[in-house]
């Protein structure tokens, strides 16, 4: 692939830049393709978030640029900006053909193709300006080829970000006592080698928290392993407490010396962040210290059941910064199972999903006591709100979905602020 050419006119995107934006839009769900585009490296931030690769980050930039074209919820689809926005949404976010998009918007195929080209050029113009805004100071004096090479070496090859970005967290309600026992069993040979043992204190009743088994297990094993190597003998304590809605795990120890690797490093911090937990270190008397984990996330849990990855990504971006966690499912049976296990604060449900009809899922959720009162927002290309409400939907929105619409609905339902 060709490299991005240098800035000729700071206000006008180069032809190569526009071509790469079009390629990226056509492959919006193909992270490996996006990863290889020089466009991805050119948009690399100074600090890559733990749950992203360059491909993930580029897709977010593309979706953000599409959203910037939105003229607002009150505009007619025949207004120029609204037409461009709806075409981009339908073609690239929802993945329908140009002809189908034209039919939905009442356009001829020729009009749709022409407007779509204008929409692609608008996205490129937004990204062209955005590229200059986000360029870090350390990149300012680099030529385009050097910028791309440096961005890849600094971000794409980062083992921490790359490994953690591949994790797919699947929350399910589990008794933490069993997870802790399994983690202690896993490190018991290492503890024996160091002549150490853990004093474990837990409630007699189950302590159930929605967690990802693999991620939480790795956190516990890593923390226990590091404590074994850094603590004095007979000083290790593990205490699990549950007070009202708070679940707290406290790991007490006395450091053998002041040196050595830190117990909580970047990897553990990022894994803990994926689960919505918090961690802190406390100092006690006589040199005793403690690692304290709050294992309760107070953020609202919103379950999105939709097989459209682009729409899921869009909803996740919409809700960023609104104190909520977005859990996703791309199939009907899995979505139903997650709803029954997690009891989320709200569900955003598509009608056309693999494995089961959204209408069927809606009826099942409304027929079961544990899910009967969960707010369910039905989103569909079929504009049939009367049917949705007759089956128990709390709200109905036709696609494409706008940011203001979904946020207003969640605020009205007191899910987000």
VEXDREN-2710 file (C-alpha; in Angstrom, 1 decimal):
% VEXDREN-2710
k/r/px/py/pz
1/UNK/0.0/0.0/0.0
2/UNK/1.1/3.5/-0.7
3/UNK/2.2/5.9/2.0
4/UNK/0.2/9.0/2.9
5/UNK/1.7/11.8/0.9
6/UNK/3.0/15.0/2.7
7/UNK/0.7/18.0/3.3
8/UNK/0.3/20.0/0.1
9/UNK/-2.5/22.2/1.2
10/UNK/-3.3/21.9/5.0
11/UNK/-7.0/22.5/4.3
12/UNK/-7.5/20.0/1.4
13/UNK/-7.1/16.2/1.7
14/UNK/-4.7/14.7/-0.7
15/UNK/-6.1/12.2/-3.3
16/UNK/-4.2/9.3/-1.7
17/UNK/-5.6/10.3/1.7
18/UNK/-9.2/10.2/0.3
19/UNK/-8.5/6.9/-1.3
20/UNK/-7.3/5.3/1.9
21/UNK/-10.3/6.7/3.8
22/UNK/-12.6/5.0/1.2
23/UNK/-10.7/1.7/1.6
24/UNK/-11.0/1.9/5.3
25/UNK/-14.7/2.5/5.2
26/UNK/-15.1/-0.5/2.9
27/UNK/-13.2/-2.6/5.4
28/UNK/-14.7/-1.1/8.6
29/UNK/-15.0/-4.5/10.3
30/UNK/-11.6/-6.0/9.1
31/UNK/-9.1/-5.0/11.8
32/UNK/-6.2/-6.7/10.0
33/UNK/-6.8/-4.7/6.9
34/UNK/-7.2/-1.4/8.8
35/UNK/-4.1/-2.2/10.7
36/UNK/-2.0/-2.4/7.5
37/UNK/-3.2/1.0/6.2
38/UNK/-0.7/3.8/6.7
39/UNK/-3.8/5.8/7.7
40/UNK/-3.9/3.8/10.9
41/UNK/-0.4/4.6/11.9
42/UNK/-0.9/8.3/11.0
43/UNK/-3.7/8.5/13.6
44/UNK/-1.9/6.7/16.3
45/UNK/-2.3/8.6/19.6
46/UNK/0.6/9.4/21.9
47/UNK/-0.7/6.8/24.3
48/UNK/-2.6/3.8/23.0
49/UNK/-5.5/2.7/25.3
50/UNK/-5.1/-0.8/26.7
51/UNK/-8.1/-2.2/24.9
52/UNK/-7.2/-0.9/21.4
53/UNK/-4.8/-1.7/18.5
54/UNK/-4.2/0.8/15.7
55/UNK/-7.0/-0.9/13.7
56/UNK/-9.5/-0.4/16.6
57/UNK/-8.4/3.2/17.0
58/UNK/-8.8/3.9/13.2
59/UNK/-12.3/2.5/13.2
60/UNK/-13.3/4.7/16.1
61/UNK/-11.9/7.7/14.2
62/UNK/-13.9/6.8/11.1
63/UNK/-17.2/6.3/13.1
64/UNK/-16.6/9.6/14.9
65/UNK/-16.1/11.4/11.5
66/UNK/-19.3/9.9/10.2
67/UNK/-21.2/11.1/13.3
68/UNK/-19.8/14.6/12.8
69/UNK/-21.8/14.8/9.6
70/UNK/-25.1/14.2/11.4
71/UNK/-27.3/17.3/11.1
72/UNK/-29.3/16.6/14.2
73/UNK/-32.4/14.5/15.0
74/UNK/-35.0/17.0/13.5
75/UNK/-33.6/17.1/10.0
76/UNK/-35.4/15.5/7.1
77/UNK/-33.6/12.6/5.4
78/UNK/-33.9/14.6/2.2
79/UNK/-31.8/17.5/3.5
80/UNK/-28.3/17.2/2.0
81/UNK/-26.3/16.6/5.2
82/UNK/-28.9/14.2/6.5
83/UNK/-28.8/12.3/3.2
84/UNK/-25.0/11.9/3.4
85/UNK/-25.1/10.9/7.0
86/UNK/-27.9/8.3/6.5
87/UNK/-26.2/6.8/3.4
88/UNK/-22.9/6.5/5.3
89/UNK/-24.7/4.9/8.3
90/UNK/-26.6/2.4/6.1
91/UNK/-23.7/1.5/3.8
92/UNK/-20.8/1.3/6.2
93/UNK/-22.1/1.0/9.7
94/UNK/-25.0/-1.3/9.0
95/UNK/-23.5/-2.9/5.9
96/UNK/-26.4/-2.8/3.5
97/UNK/-25.9/-2.4/-0.3
98/UNK/-26.0/0.9/-2.0
99/UNK/-29.2/-0.1/-3.8
100/UNK/-30.9/-1.1/-0.5
101/UNK/-29.8/2.1/1.1
102/UNK/-31.2/4.1/-1.9
103/UNK/-34.5/2.2/-1.6
104/UNK/-34.9/3.0/2.1
105/UNK/-34.1/6.7/1.6
106/UNK/-36.3/7.1/-1.6
107/UNK/-33.3/7.8/-3.9
108/UNK/-32.3/6.6/-7.3
109/UNK/-29.2/4.4/-7.5
110/UNK/-27.4/7.3/-9.3
111/UNK/-28.4/9.7/-6.6
112/UNK/-27.2/7.3/-3.9
113/UNK/-23.8/6.7/-5.5
114/UNK/-23.2/10.4/-6.0
115/UNK/-24.2/11.3/-2.5
116/UNK/-22.2/8.4/-1.0
117/UNK/-19.1/9.7/-2.8
118/UNK/-19.7/13.2/-1.3
119/UNK/-20.2/11.6/2.1
120/UNK/-16.8/9.7/1.7
121/UNK/-15.1/12.9/0.8
122/UNK/-16.7/14.7/3.8
123/UNK/-15.4/12.0/6.1
124/UNK/-11.9/12.4/4.5
125/UNK/-12.0/16.1/5.0
126/UNK/-13.0/15.7/8.7
127/UNK/-10.2/13.2/9.2
128/UNK/-7.7/15.4/7.4
129/UNK/-8.3/18.2/9.8
130/UNK/-8.4/15.8/12.7
131/UNK/-5.0/14.4/11.7
132/UNK/-3.3/17.7/12.4
133/UNK/-5.1/18.2/15.7
134/UNK/-4.0/14.9/17.2
135/UNK/-0.4/14.9/15.9
136/UNK/1.8/14.7/19.1
137/UNK/4.7/17.1/19.5
138/UNK/7.2/14.2/19.3
139/UNK/5.9/13.6/15.7
140/UNK/6.0/17.2/14.6
141/UNK/9.3/17.1/12.8
142/UNK/9.0/13.6/11.3
143/UNK/8.5/12.9/7.6
144/UNK/5.4/10.9/6.7
145/UNK/7.4/7.6/6.2
146/UNK/9.2/8.1/9.5
147/UNK/6.0/9.0/11.3
148/UNK/4.4/5.7/10.1
149/UNK/7.4/3.6/11.0
150/UNK/7.8/5.2/14.4
151/UNK/4.0/4.9/15.2
152/UNK/4.1/1.2/14.4
153/UNK/7.2/0.5/16.5
154/UNK/5.8/2.4/19.4
155/UNK/2.2/1.2/19.4
156/UNK/1.6/-1.8/17.1
157/UNK/4.5/-3.7/18.6
158/UNK/3.5/-2.9/22.2
159/UNK/3.1/-6.4/23.8
160/UNK/0.9/-5.2/26.6
161/UNK/-1.6/-3.3/24.5
162/UNK/-1.6/-5.9/21.7
163/UNK/-2.3/-8.8/24.1
164/UNK/-4.9/-7.1/26.2
165/UNK/-6.7/-5.7/23.2
166/UNK/-7.3/-9.3/22.1
167/UNK/-9.2/-10.2/25.2
168/UNK/-13.0/-10.4/24.9
169/UNK/-14.6/-10.0/28.3
170/UNK/-17.7/-12.1/29.0
171/UNK/-19.3/-11.3/32.3
172/UNK/-21.2/-13.9/34.2
173/UNK/-22.4/-14.1/37.8
174/UNK/-19.9/-16.2/39.9
175/UNK/-19.1/-16.9/43.5
176/UNK/-15.8/-15.2/44.1
177/UNK/-14.9/-17.7/46.9
178/UNK/-14.4/-20.4/44.3
179/UNK/-12.3/-18.2/42.1
180/UNK/-10.0/-17.3/45.0
181/UNK/-9.6/-20.9/46.1
182/UNK/-8.7/-21.9/42.5
183/UNK/-6.2/-19.1/42.3
184/UNK/-4.5/-20.0/45.6
185/UNK/-4.3/-23.6/44.4
186/UNK/-2.6/-22.5/41.2
187/UNK/0.2/-20.7/43.2
188/UNK/0.5/-23.3/46.0
189/UNK/3.7/-24.9/44.5
190/UNK/5.4/-21.5/44.3
191/UNK/4.3/-20.7/47.9
192/UNK/5.7/-24.0/49.1
193/UNK/9.1/-23.3/47.5
194/UNK/9.2/-20.0/49.4
195/UNK/8.0/-21.5/52.6
196/UNK/4.9/-19.4/52.6
197/UNK/1.2/-19.9/53.1
198/UNK/-1.9/-17.7/52.8
199/UNK/-4.4/-17.1/55.7
200/UNK/-7.7/-17.0/53.9
201/UNK/-10.8/-15.4/55.4
202/UNK/-14.1/-15.4/53.5
203/UNK/-17.9/-15.2/54.4
204/UNK/-19.8/-18.4/54.8
205/UNK/-22.4/-17.4/52.3
206/UNK/-21.8/-17.0/48.6
207/UNK/-20.3/-13.7/47.3
208/UNK/-21.7/-13.4/43.8
209/UNK/-20.3/-10.8/41.4
210/UNK/-20.5/-10.5/37.6
211/UNK/-17.0/-11.2/36.4
212/UNK/-15.1/-12.6/33.5
213/UNK/-13.7/-15.8/34.8
214/UNK/-10.4/-15.9/32.8
215/UNK/-9.5/-12.3/33.4
216/UNK/-10.4/-12.2/37.1
217/UNK/-8.5/-15.5/37.6
218/UNK/-5.4/-14.1/36.0
219/UNK/-5.6/-11.0/38.2
220/UNK/-5.7/-13.1/41.4
221/UNK/-3.0/-15.5/40.3
222/UNK/-0.7/-12.7/39.3
223/UNK/-1.2/-10.8/42.5
224/UNK/-0.7/-13.9/44.7
225/UNK/2.4/-14.9/42.8
226/UNK/4.0/-11.4/43.2
227/UNK/3.2/-11.4/46.9
228/UNK/4.9/-14.7/47.4
229/UNK/8.1/-13.4/45.9
230/UNK/8.1/-10.1/47.8
231/UNK/6.6/-10.8/51.2
232/UNK/8.2/-12.0/54.5
233/UNK/7.2/-15.5/55.7
234/UNK/3.9/-16.0/57.6
235/UNK/2.7/-12.5/56.7
236/UNK/0.2/-13.2/53.8
237/UNK/-3.5/-12.7/54.4
238/UNK/-6.4/-12.8/52.0
239/UNK/-9.7/-11.3/53.3
240/UNK/-12.9/-11.2/51.3
241/UNK/-15.6/-8.9/52.7
242/UNK/-19.1/-8.1/51.5
243/UNK/-20.9/-5.1/53.1
244/UNK/-24.2/-4.2/51.5
245/UNK/-23.3/-3.6/47.9
246/UNK/-19.6/-3.4/48.3
247/UNK/-17.3/-6.4/47.7
248/UNK/-13.7/-5.8/48.8
249/UNK/-10.7/-8.1/48.6
250/UNK/-7.7/-7.2/50.9
251/UNK/-4.3/-8.7/50.5
252/UNK/-2.1/-8.1/53.5
253/UNK/1.7/-8.6/53.7
254/UNK/5.0/-7.3/55.0
255/UNK/7.6/-6.6/52.3
256/UNK/10.8/-8.5/52.7
257/UNK/12.7/-5.5/51.4
258/UNK/12.1/-2.2/49.8
259/UNK/13.4/-3.2/46.3
260/UNK/12.0/-5.5/43.7
261/UNK/9.3/-5.3/41.0
262/UNK/6.0/-3.5/41.9
263/UNK/3.1/-5.8/42.9
264/UNK/0.7/-3.7/40.8
265/UNK/2.1/-3.1/37.3
266/UNK/0.6/-1.8/34.0
267/UNK/-0.7/-5.2/33.0
268/UNK/-2.7/-5.8/36.2
269/UNK/-4.0/-2.2/36.2
270/UNK/-5.3/-2.6/32.6
271/UNK/-6.9/-6.0/33.4
272/UNK/-8.6/-4.5/36.5
273/UNK/-9.8/-1.6/34.4
274/UNK/-11.4/-4.0/31.9
275/UNK/-13.6/-5.4/34.7
276/UNK/-14.5/-2.0/36.2
277/UNK/-12.7/-2.7/39.4
278/UNK/-10.4/-0.4/41.4
279/UNK/-7.2/-1.1/43.2
280/UNK/-5.1/0.8/45.7
281/UNK/-2.2/0.3/48.1
282/UNK/-2.4/1.1/51.8
283/UNK/0.3/1.4/54.5
284/UNK/-0.3/0.0/58.0
285/UNK/1.5/-0.3/61.3
286/UNK/4.9/-2.0/61.8
287/UNK/5.7/-2.0/58.1
288/UNK/2.6/-3.9/57.1
289/UNK/1.0/-3.1/53.7
290/UNK/-2.2/-4.1/51.9
291/UNK/-3.4/-4.3/48.4
292/UNK/-7.1/-3.4/48.4
293/UNK/-9.4/-4.3/45.4
294/UNK/-13.0/-3.0/45.2
295/UNK/-14.6/-5.7/43.1
296/UNK/-18.0/-3.9/42.7
297/UNK/-18.7/-1.8/39.7
298/UNK/-21.4/0.8/40.2
299/UNK/-21.6/1.7/36.6
300/UNK/-24.9/0.9/34.8
301/UNK/-24.6/-2.3/32.7
302/UNK/-26.2/-1.9/29.2
303/UNK/-26.5/-5.1/27.2
304/UNK/-26.5/-4.6/23.4
305/UNK/-27.9/-7.5/21.4
306/UNK/-27.1/-6.8/17.8
307/UNK/-25.1/-8.7/15.1
308/UNK/-23.9/-5.4/13.6
309/UNK/-20.4/-4.8/15.0
310/UNK/-20.2/-1.3/13.6
311/UNK/-23.5/-0.4/15.4
312/UNK/-22.2/-1.9/18.6
313/UNK/-19.0/0.1/18.3
314/UNK/-21.1/3.2/17.7
315/UNK/-23.2/2.6/20.8
316/UNK/-20.1/1.9/22.9
317/UNK/-18.6/5.2/21.7
318/UNK/-21.9/7.1/22.4
319/UNK/-21.9/5.9/26.0
320/UNK/-18.2/6.5/26.7
321/UNK/-17.9/8.9/29.7
322/UNK/-21.5/8.3/30.9
323/UNK/-20.6/5.9/33.8
324/UNK/-21.9/2.7/32.2
325/UNK/-20.5/-0.5/30.9
326/UNK/-21.5/-1.9/27.5
327/UNK/-21.8/-5.6/27.2
328/UNK/-22.4/-7.0/23.7
329/UNK/-23.8/-10.1/22.1
330/UNK/-24.1/-10.8/18.4
331/UNK/-26.6/-13.7/18.6
332/UNK/-30.0/-14.1/20.0
333/UNK/-29.4/-17.2/22.3
334/UNK/-26.3/-15.6/23.7
335/UNK/-28.0/-12.3/24.3
336/UNK/-30.9/-14.0/26.1
337/UNK/-28.5/-16.0/28.3
338/UNK/-26.5/-12.8/29.2
339/UNK/-29.7/-10.9/30.0
340/UNK/-30.9/-13.7/32.3
341/UNK/-27.5/-14.0/34.0
342/UNK/-26.4/-10.4/34.3
343/UNK/-29.8/-8.7/34.8
344/UNK/-28.5/-5.5/33.1
345/UNK/-29.8/-2.0/33.8
346/UNK/-31.0/-1.8/30.2
347/UNK/-31.1/-3.8/27.0
348/UNK/-30.7/-2.4/23.5
349/UNK/-32.2/-5.1/21.2
350/UNK/-32.2/-5.5/17.5
351/UNK/-35.0/-7.5/15.8
352/UNK/-33.0/-9.2/13.0
353/UNK/-30.3/-11.2/14.8
354/UNK/-28.9/-14.7/14.2
355/UNK/-30.3/-17.6/16.2
356/UNK/-33.6/-16.1/17.4
357/UNK/-36.0/-13.3/16.5
358/UNK/-35.7/-10.2/18.6
359/UNK/-39.5/-10.3/19.0
360/UNK/-39.2/-13.7/20.5
361/UNK/-36.4/-12.6/22.9
362/UNK/-38.5/-9.6/23.9
363/UNK/-41.4/-11.9/24.8
364/UNK/-39.3/-14.3/26.7
365/UNK/-37.6/-11.5/28.8
366/UNK/-41.0/-10.0/29.6
367/UNK/-42.4/-13.4/30.7
368/UNK/-39.7/-14.1/33.3
369/UNK/-39.9/-12.4/36.7
370/UNK/-36.1/-11.6/36.9
371/UNK/-36.1/-9.8/33.6
372/UNK/-39.7/-8.5/33.4
373/UNK/-38.9/-5.0/34.5
374/UNK/-35.6/-4.4/32.6
375/UNK/-36.0/-1.4/30.3
376/UNK/-35.7/-2.8/26.7
377/UNK/-35.0/-0.4/23.8
378/UNK/-35.9/-2.0/20.5
379/UNK/-33.9/-0.7/17.5
380/UNK/-34.8/-2.0/14.1
381/UNK/-34.9/-1.1/10.4
382/UNK/-38.5/-2.2/10.5
383/UNK/-40.5/0.8/11.6
384/UNK/-43.1/-1.0/13.7
385/UNK/-43.3/0.7/17.1
386/UNK/-46.9/-0.5/17.7
387/UNK/-45.8/-4.2/17.5
388/UNK/-42.7/-3.5/19.7
389/UNK/-44.8/-1.8/22.4
390/UNK/-47.5/-4.5/22.3
391/UNK/-44.8/-7.1/23.1
392/UNK/-43.4/-5.1/26.0
393/UNK/-40.7/-2.8/24.6
394/UNK/-39.9/0.2/26.8
395/UNK/-38.9/2.4/23.9
396/UNK/-38.6/1.9/20.1
397/UNK/-36.2/3.6/17.7
398/UNK/-35.9/3.0/14.0
399/UNK/-32.4/2.7/12.4
400/UNK/-30.1/4.5/11.8
401/UNK/-29.7/5.5/15.4
402/UNK/-28.5/8.9/16.3
403/UNK/-26.4/9.8/19.3
404/UNK/-28.8/12.3/20.8
405/UNK/-31.7/9.9/20.5
406/UNK/-30.1/7.0/22.4
407/UNK/-28.6/9.3/25.1
408/UNK/-31.9/11.1/25.6
409/UNK/-33.7/7.8/25.9
410/UNK/-31.2/6.4/28.5
411/UNK/-31.4/9.6/30.5
412/UNK/-35.2/9.5/30.5
413/UNK/-35.0/6.0/31.8
414/UNK/-32.5/7.1/34.5
415/UNK/-29.8/4.7/33.2
416/UNK/-27.2/7.4/32.5
417/UNK/-26.8/11.0/33.5
END
